[in-house]
């Protein structure tokens, strides 16, 4: 019989009376699953593991949650009553690069696994009839979150390296321009000084010109040293 989405308020954030509300340290997870009892079971296990859990019973409701709240990971049922889970994946688009999605499916078809992975999900879990898959979810989620954390760190490191390379290139270009300017200034000063006569009346002008040239060259040399550091 085809499952129907409930019209009641979504399951959620109240603490499990048996477990209390432990300190959340591992991340906030959105579960998009139309079977409320299953949401409660998953929530109990993941809350004990240290995750904060929010659940929705339709794809549209899940997308609305994601539009208004930040989550670290999404658990998404493949077969939903309003639209397939792959439609939610499609709508998320580029967000999948930073928001991992684990697809929950009752099918063991390898082609389905390939389909959802190509769609951009981080991983998938097959739901067995005895619900033993729930016990494996904490480890699966931790592994996916760690993988995405390393991906973000690598991307940030790459960004910093590229920035450093651009900075070095800019500094090298700046130093080259200063070097060219210093070379031209030395040549100009030498040419100017050689044109002055060695007569008594030109000695003062020659000395002043030499002092000015020496000061300019010293200033440029200082700028070159600063650029090289």
LINHU-V523698 format. One record per backbone hydrogen bond with DSSP energy under -0.5 kcal/mol. CO is the residue of the C=O (numbers start at 1). NH is the residue of the N-H. Records with the same first field share a line. If there is no record, write none. Layout:
CO=NH + NH
//
This chain:
11=55
16=19 + 20
20=16
23=25
27=52
28=72 + 73
29=31 + 54
30=32 + 75
31=33 + 56
32=77
34=36
35=39
36=40
37=41
38=42
39=43
40=44
41=45
42=46
43=47
44=48
45=49
46=51
47=50
50=25 + 26
52=29
54=31
56=33
58=62
59=63
60=64
61=65
62=66
63=67
64=68
65=68 + 69
72=100
73=30
74=76 + 102
75=32
76=104
78=80 + 85
84=87 + 88
85=89
86=90
87=91
88=92
89=93
92=95
93=96
94=97
95=98 + 99
98=100
100=74
101=103 + 122 + 123
102=76
103=105 + 125
104=78
105=127
109=113
110=114
111=115
112=116
113=117
114=118
115=119
116=120 + 121
117=120
123=103
125=105 + 127
126=128
128=131
131=134
132=135 + 136
133=136 + 137
134=137 + 138
136=140
137=141
138=142
139=143
140=144
141=145
142=146
143=147
144=148
145=149
146=150
147=151
148=152
149=153
150=154
151=155
152=156
153=157
154=158
155=159
156=160
157=161
158=162
159=163
160=164
161=165
162=166
163=167
164=168
165=169
166=170
167=171
168=172
169=173
170=174
171=175
172=176
173=177
174=178
175=179
176=180
177=181
178=182
179=183
180=184
181=185
182=186
183=187
184=188
185=189
186=190
187=191
188=192
189=193
190=194
191=195
192=196
193=196
199=202 + 203
200=203 + 204
202=206
203=207
204=208
205=209
206=210
207=211
208=212
209=213
210=214
211=215
212=216
213=217
214=218
215=219
216=220
217=221
218=222
219=223
220=224
221=225
222=226
223=227
224=228
225=229
//
